[in-house]
Amino acid sequence: MLKKSKDFVGLTLTDDYLKVAHIKGTKSVPKVANIGLHDIKGLPQQGLISAVKKALKGVNVKKANLLLVVPPSGVSTKNIEIPSTNSEEIRSIVNLQAGRHTPFSREEIQVGYVNMGVSQGNFTKVLLVIADKKVVKEKLAIFEKAGVKITDVCFASEGVAKLYGGDAGVSGVIDIDASSTEFVIVKNGITISSRNIPIGRSQLESEGASAQEKLVAELTKTIESYQSEDIDAAPQAYYIAGDDQQAQALQQALSQAAGWTVNVSSYADRVKLSGGNLKKIATTYAAASFLDVIATASNASFNEVSLMPEEVIYQASMANQGREVLKAAMLSFILLVLIAGTYGAKIYFKGSFLSQIKKDYSESKAEVMMLEEKSARTRILRDFFETRMATLDTLSELYDSIPEEVYLTNIKLEETGDVSIQGISDVASIVFNLGTSLKESDLFKNVEIKSTSARKDRGKDVSAFEITLKLKSALTASAQDEEE
């Protein structure tokens, strides 16, 4: 939760550098108070902690909102559709399905998502954002050792979308940083696609035309992939978030090679910068881009994605509760001292203290009961979605396996995982081929052609059949129950 402060600080921490942008005020045009880029490559932990303290010198870290911006290379994104329009259901489904879109286990990743709106029927388009939880926690630990409490962990592309997405329609934003390029596709201020390309200013300067050709090729491939996935309409215009020589050269190359409408639109023109900070961007920090930290800090109040690990949120909550308990204990001690003064004060304070305990206990009991009820609802919802997905997977697998010469007359799916299908086939041999095909499926086991019989259907000689099978997932669950 953001603090009630007009100070926002965007921080990006990598193995090579620490990037900082301090934003003041909440007006429509953000005011950049200061920016900084610190080389931390090869520093020991103590040196890194000192670098953090130095970077935040002059910032009231206790009152300001300190935002850790995960660099584009630190996240992976995936466009998916969720069969619901309810925000709570969408969040639950994302949490359940996130592990399917990454090789890591669900416990190893931190997940957020951008709601792109309803696509068709009751489906919602979502941009899934996945970060390595271990890496995020390691960075948070460094800031904590430096005496800095991070308010939130943010997805950089969200801020970029807000800063460049004021125009209606779809547009692309190209941000060239020191060693990589971030390509964000934006619609009405919402990020609908994001990709990090490992070609930056250092490669463009050292390799010249070769690196530029590679970057142009990767950008055009990204748009081709975006259109093949039918995510949304093609961008009507593209913006390069800089106005240096590299940006102008890329503008010309993209216009000629891809035929895009490309505009050079520096992020420095979209915020309020002092002359000193403008000079830093143009000279001292010319190789880097501060778009990610400036855009994130400028639009922190509108961010939808939070990559703050649940464990850290829980620990912070417990720490706050501990402080409240300590305050309550100190107050109790003072009350006890006063009670010892006189007999009358003793009776008065005892009654007050007892009433306070009863009140606290009743409120805590109500909160516990509310949490238990929410937990039960969550379990019911999770079981419902797991069961629904098994049914949908079964129907999808049968649809893919049934040939055109066969149509089904009855499908029965038991809670035990037993499946029975009945149908009609123009040719008897196709029934046996169907049985073989179902045996080869990763979803079914114990496939058996229970019966076949000849009959007349619609004036033709056909074969009626019944096949029984069992879901492998049901067998696995049954085995686990036996072990328990």
C-alpha positions in Angstrom: 0.0 0.0 0.0 1.4 3.4 -1.0 2.1 6.0 1.7 0.3 9.3 1.8 3.3 11.2 0.4 4.0 13.3 -2.6 7.5 11.9 -2.9 8.0 8.9 -5.2 11.4 7.3 -5.8 11.9 4.7 -8.6 14.8 2.3 -8.1 16.3 -0.3 -10.5 19.0 -2.6 -9.1 20.9 -4.9 -11.5 24.3 -6.6 -11.2 25.9 -3.7 -13.0 24.1 -0.5 -11.9 21.7 1.2 -9.5 19.4 3.6 -11.2 17.4 6.2 -9.2 14.7 8.8 -10.1 13.1 11.0 -7.4 9.7 12.4 -8.4 8.0 15.2 -6.4 4.4 16.3 -6.6 1.1 14.8 -7.9 0.3 17.2 -10.8 -0.4 16.1 -14.3 3.2 16.8 -15.4 5.6 15.0 -13.0 8.5 17.0 -11.6 11.8 15.1 -11.5 13.7 16.3 -8.5 16.8 14.2 -9.1 18.2 11.3 -11.1 21.3 9.1 -10.6 23.1 6.2 -12.0 25.7 4.3 -9.8 28.1 1.7 -11.1 28.0 -1.3 -8.6 29.6 -3.9 -10.8 31.7 -6.2 -8.7 31.0 -4.4 -5.4 30.9 -6.5 -2.3 27.7 -6.5 -0.2 28.9 -3.8 2.1 29.9 -1.6 -0.8 26.5 -2.2 -2.4 24.8 -1.1 0.8 26.9 2.0 0.9 26.0 2.8 -2.7 22.3 2.5 -1.9 22.6 4.9 1.1 24.6 7.3 -1.1 22.0 7.1 -3.9 19.2 8.0 -1.5 20.9 10.8 0.3 18.6 13.7 0.5 15.4 11.6 0.3 13.3 11.1 3.4 13.1 7.3 3.1 10.7 7.0 6.0 8.0 9.1 4.3 8.7 8.7 0.6 7.2 5.8 -1.5 10.2 3.8 -2.6 9.4 1.6 -5.6 11.7 -1.2 -6.8 11.3 -1.3 -10.5 12.0 -4.8 -11.9 14.0 -4.3 -15.1 12.5 -5.6 -18.3 15.0 -8.4 -18.5 13.9 -9.6 -15.0 10.3 -10.5 -16.0 8.5 -12.6 -18.6 5.1 -11.8 -20.0 2.4 -13.9 -21.6 -1.0 -12.9 -23.1 -3.8 -15.3 -22.0 -7.6 -15.3 -21.9 -9.5 -15.9 -18.6 -13.0 -17.4 -18.7 -14.4 -14.8 -16.4 -15.1 -11.1 -16.0 -15.1 -11.1 -12.2 -12.0 -9.5 -10.7 -11.8 -12.0 -7.8 -12.3 -15.0 -10.1 -9.6 -13.6 -12.5 -7.1 -13.3 -9.7 -7.8 -16.8 -8.5 -7.5 -18.3 -12.0 -4.3 -16.4 -12.6 -2.8 -17.7 -9.4 -3.9 -21.3 -10.3 -2.6 -21.2 -13.9 0.5 -19.1 -13.6 2.8 -22.1 -13.1 1.8 -23.5 -16.5 3.4 -20.6 -18.3 6.9 -20.9 -16.8 9.4 -23.8 -16.2 9.5 -22.7 -12.5 7.2 -24.0 -9.8 4.5 -21.8 -8.5 6.4 -21.2 -5.2 9.4 -19.9 -7.1 7.7 -17.2 -9.0 5.9 -13.9 -8.2 2.9 -13.2 -10.4 1.0 -10.1 -11.4 -1.3 -9.3 -14.3 -2.7 -6.4 -16.4 -6.4 -6.6 -17.1 -6.7 -5.7 -20.8 -10.6 -5.8 -20.9 -13.3 -8.2 -22.0 -12.6 -9.8 -25.4 -15.7 -11.9 -26.3 -18.5 -13.4 -24.3 -17.3 -13.9 -20.7 -13.6 -14.0 -21.5 -11.1 -11.4 -20.2 -7.8 -10.7 -21.9 -4.9 -10.6 -19.5 -1.2 -9.8 -19.7 0.5 -12.2 -17.3 3.7 -10.8 -15.6 6.0 -13.3 -14.0 9.2 -12.6 -12.0 11.7 -14.8 -10.2 10.7 -14.5 -6.5 14.2 -15.4 -5.2 15.8 -12.6 -7.2 13.2 -10.1 -6.0 13.7 -11.1 -2.4 17.5 -10.8 -2.7 17.2 -7.2 -3.9 14.7 -6.3 -1.2 17.1 -7.7 1.4 19.9 -5.4 0.2 17.7 -2.4 0.5 16.5 -3.5 4.0 20.2 -3.9 5.1 20.7 -0.3 3.9 17.8 0.8 6.2 15.4 1.2 3.3 11.9 -0.2 3.3 10.6 -0.7 -0.3 6.9 0.3 -0.6 6.1 -1.8 -3.7 7.8 -3.8 -6.5 6.6 -2.6 -9.9 6.4 -3.7 -13.5 8.3 -1.0 -15.6 6.1 -1.3 -18.7 3.0 -0.2 -16.8 4.5 3.3 -16.1 5.7 3.5 -19.7 2.1 2.8 -20.9 0.7 5.6 -18.7 3.4 8.1 -19.9 3.0 7.4 -23.6 -0.6 6.0 -23.8 -2.6 9.3 -23.7 -3.6 9.0 -27.4 -6.5 6.7 -28.4 -5.6 3.5 -30.3 -2.6 1.2 -30.2 1.0 2.4 -30.3 4.4 1.0 -29.7 7.1 2.5 -27.4 10.8 1.7 -28.0 13.1 2.5 -25.1 16.8 2.0 -25.9 18.8 1.5 -22.6 22.5 0.8 -22.2 22.5 -3.0 -22.9 18.9 -3.7 -24.0 15.8 -2.3 -25.6 12.3 -2.5 -24.2 9.5 -2.7 -26.7 6.1 -2.0 -25.2 2.8 -2.0 -27.1 0.2 0.3 -25.5 -3.5 0.8 -25.8 -5.2 3.7 -24.1 -2.6 3.8 -21.4 -2.6 0.0 -20.8 0.3 -2.3 -21.5 -1.0 -5.1 -23.8 2.4 -6.5 -24.8 6.0 -6.2 -23.6 9.3 -7.6 -24.8 12.9 -7.1 -23.9 15.5 -7.3 -26.7 19.2 -7.7 -25.6 20.5 -5.0 -27.9 21.2 -1.5 -26.4 23.2 1.6 -27.0 26.5 -0.1 -26.2 25.9 -2.6 -29.0 24.7 0.1 -31.4 27.8 2.2 -30.8 30.3 -0.7 -30.9 28.8 -2.7 -33.8 27.1 0.0 -35.8 25.0 -0.9 -38.7 25.1 -4.7 -37.9 23.5 -4.2 -34.4 21.0 -1.7 -35.9 19.9 -4.3 -38.5 19.5 -6.9 -35.7 17.5 -4.6 -33.6 15.2 -3.7 -36.5 14.7 -7.4 -37.3 13.8 -8.2 -33.7 11.3 -5.3 -33.5 9.6 -6.4 -36.7 9.6 -10.1 -35.5 7.9 -8.9 -32.3 5.1 -7.2 -34.3 4.7 -10.3 -36.5 4.4 -12.5 -33.4 2.0 -10.0 -31.8 -0.3 -10.1 -34.8 -0.1 -13.9 -35.2 -1.4 -14.2 -31.6 -4.3 -11.9 -32.4 -3.7 -9.9 -29.3 -5.1 -6.6 -30.6 -4.9 -4.3 -33.6 -1.5 -3.4 -35.1 0.1 -0.2 -33.7 -0.8 2.9 -35.6 2.3 4.7 -34.6 5.6 4.1 -32.9 7.6 6.3 -30.4 11.3 6.1 -29.7 11.8 7.4 -26.2 14.9 9.4 -26.9 16.2 12.1 -29.2 19.9 11.3 -29.5 21.8 10.1 -32.6 21.0 6.4 -32.0 17.3 7.2 -31.8 17.2 9.2 -35.0 19.2 6.5 -36.9 16.7 3.8 -35.7 13.8 6.0 -36.7 15.1 6.2 -40.2 15.9 2.5 -40.4 12.5 1.4 -39.1 10.7 3.8 -41.5 12.6 2.4 -44.5 12.8 -1.3 -43.6 9.3 -1.8 -41.9 7.3 1.1 -43.3 6.3 2.1 -39.8 5.2 5.6 -38.8 8.0 6.3 -36.3 8.3 9.4 -34.1 11.2 10.5 -32.0 9.6 11.4 -28.7 12.0 11.7 -25.7 10.6 10.8 -22.3 12.4 14.0 -21.0 9.8 16.1 -22.9 6.9 14.4 -21.0 8.1 15.3 -17.5 9.3 18.4 -15.8 13.1 18.4 -15.7 15.5 21.0 -14.3 18.4 22.1 -16.4 20.8 20.1 -14.2 18.9 16.9 -14.7 18.6 17.5 -18.5 22.4 18.0 -18.6 22.9 14.7 -16.8 20.7 12.8 -19.3 22.4 14.4 -22.3 26.0 14.0 -21.0 26.8 12.2 -17.8 24.2 9.4 -18.3 23.9 9.6 -22.1 24.3 5.8 -22.4 21.4 5.0 -20.1 17.6 5.5 -20.2 15.7 6.6 -17.1 12.3 6.0 -18.7 11.6 2.9 -16.5 12.2 4.6 -13.1 10.7 8.0 -14.1 7.6 6.5 -15.6 7.0 4.1 -12.8 7.5 6.7 -10.0 5.3 9.2 -11.9 2.4 6.9 -12.2 2.7 4.7 -9.1 -0.8 5.5 -8.0 -2.2 3.8 -11.1 -0.1 0.7 -11.2 -2.1 -2.5 -11.4 0.8 -5.0 -11.1 2.5 -5.6 -7.8 5.4 -8.1 -7.7 6.0 -7.8 -3.9 6.3 -11.3 -2.5 3.5 -12.4 -0.3 6.0 -13.5 2.4 7.4 -10.0 2.6 3.9 -8.5 2.9 3.1 -10.9 5.6 6.3 -10.2 7.5 5.7 -6.4 7.3 2.1 -7.0 8.6 3.5 -9.0 11.5 6.1 -6.3 12.3 3.4 -3.7 12.4 1.3 -5.8 14.7 4.4 -6.4 16.9 4.8 -2.6 17.2 1.2 -2.2 18.1 1.5 -5.0 20.7 4.6 -3.2 22.1 2.7 0.0 22.4 -0.2 -1.7 24.1 2.3 -3.4 26.5 3.9 0.0 27.4 0.5 1.5 27.9 -0.5 -1.4 30.2 2.7 -0.9 32.3 1.9 2.8 32.8 -1.6 1.9 33.8 -0.3 -0.6 36.3 2.0 2.0 37.9 -0.9 4.4 38.2 -3.1 1.7 39.7 -0.5 1.2 42.5 -0.9 4.9 43.6 -4.2 4.8 45.3 -6.9 2.2 46.0 -9.5 4.1 44.1 -7.3 4.5 41.0 -6.5 0.8 41.2 -10.2 -0.2 41.0 -10.8 2.3 38.2 -7.8 1.2 36.0 -8.5 -2.5 36.6 -12.0 -2.1 35.2 -10.8 -0.1 32.2 -8.1 -2.6 31.5 -10.5 -5.6 31.7 -12.9 -3.8 29.4 -10.2 -3.1 26.9 -9.1 -6.8 26.9 -12.7 -7.9 26.3 -13.1 -5.5 23.4 -9.8 -6.5 21.8 -10.7 -10.2 22.2 -14.1 -9.8 20.6 -12.7 -7.9 17.6 -9.9 -10.5 17.2 -12.4 -13.3 17.4 -14.6 -11.6 14.7 -11.6 -11.2 12.5 -10.5 -14.8 12.9 -14.0 -16.1 12.0 -14.0 -13.8 8.9 -10.6 -15.2 7.8 -11.8 -18.8 8.3 -14.9 -18.1 6.2 -12.8 -16.5 3.4 -10.4 -19.5 3.6 -13.3 -21.9 3.2 -14.7 -20.0 0.3 -11.3 -20.0 -1.4 -10.9 -23.8 -1.0 -14.4 -24.3 -2.4 -13.6 -22.0 -5.4 -10.3 -23.7 -6.0 -11.8 -27.2 -5.9 -14.5 -25.9 -8.3 -12.0 -24.6 -10.9 -9.9 -27.8 -10.7 -12.9 -29.9 -11.3 -14.1 -27.7 -14.2 -10.7 -27.8 -15.8 -10.7 -31.6 -15.7 -14.0 -31.7 -17.5 -12.9 -29.2 -20.1 -9.7 -31.1 -20.7 -11.6 -34.3 -21.1 -14.0 -32.8 -23.7 -11.1 -31.2 -25.5 -9.1 -34.4 -25.7 -12.2 -36.3 -27.0 -12.9 -33.6 -29.6 -9.4 -33.9 -30.9 -9.4 -37.7 -31.0 -12.9 -38.4 -32.5 -12.6 -38.8 -36.3 -15.2 -37.3 -38.7 -16.8 -40.7 -39.4 -17.8 -41.1 -35.7 -20.3 -39.1 -33.7 -21.1 -39.5 -30.0 -24.5 -40.1 -28.6 -23.6 -40.0 -24.9 -20.7 -39.0 -22.6 -20.7 -39.7 -18.9 -18.0 -38.5 -16.5 -18.1 -39.7 -12.9 -16.5 -37.9 -10.0 -14.2 -41.0 -9.6 -12.6 -40.2 -12.9 -14.5 -43.0 -14.9 -15.6 -41.9 -18.3 -18.0 -43.7 -20.6 -18.7 -42.7 -24.2 -21.3 -44.1 -26.6 -21.4 -43.4 -30.3 -22.1 -44.4 -33.9 -19.4 -45.2 -36.5 -19.9 -45.7 -40.2 -17.1 -48.2 -40.3 -16.6 -50.8 -37.6 -12.8 -50.8 -37.8 -12.7 -47.1 -37.0 -14.0 -47.9 -33.5 -10.9 -50.0 -32.8 -8.7 -47.3 -34.2 -10.4 -44.9 -31.9 -9.7 -47.1 -28.9 -6.0 -47.3 -29.9 -5.9 -43.5 -30.3 -7.4 -42.9 -26.8 -4.9 -45.3 -25.3 -2.1 -43.2 -26.6 -3.5 -40.1 -25.0 -1.7 -38.5 -22.0 -5.0 -37.9 -20.4 -6.6 -41.4 -20.3 -5.8 -44.8 -19.0 -7.5 -48.2 -18.9 -9.2 -47.7 -22.2 -11.6 -50.5 -23.0 -14.0 -51.1 -25.9 -16.9 -52.4 -23.9 -19.3 -53.3 -26.7 -19.9 -53.0 -30.4 -23.1 -53.9 -32.3 -24.4 -53.4 -35.8 -27.6 -51.4 -36.3 -29.5 -49.2 -38.7 -29.1 -45.4 -38.4 -30.6 -43.0 -40.8 -31.1 -45.7 -43.4 -27.4 -46.9 -43.2 -25.7 -49.9 -41.7 -23.5 -48.6 -38.8 -21.7 -49.8 -35.7 -22.8 -48.7 -32.3 -20.2 -48.8 -29.6 -19.4 -48.1 -26.0 -15.9 -47.3 -24.7 -15.0 -47.0 -21.1 -11.8 -45.3 -19.8 -10.4 -43.6 -16.7 -8.6 -40.3 -16.2 -5.0 -40.6 -15.3 -5.3 -37.7 -12.9 -8.0 -39.7 -10.9 -5.6 -42.7 -10.7 -2.9 -40.4 -9.4 -5.1 -38.8 -6.8 -6.4 -42.2 -5.7 -2.8 -43.5 -5.2 -2.0 -40.4 -3.1 -5.0 -41.0 -0.9 -3.9 -44.6 -0.3 -0.4 -43.5 0.7 -1.9 -41.0 3.2 
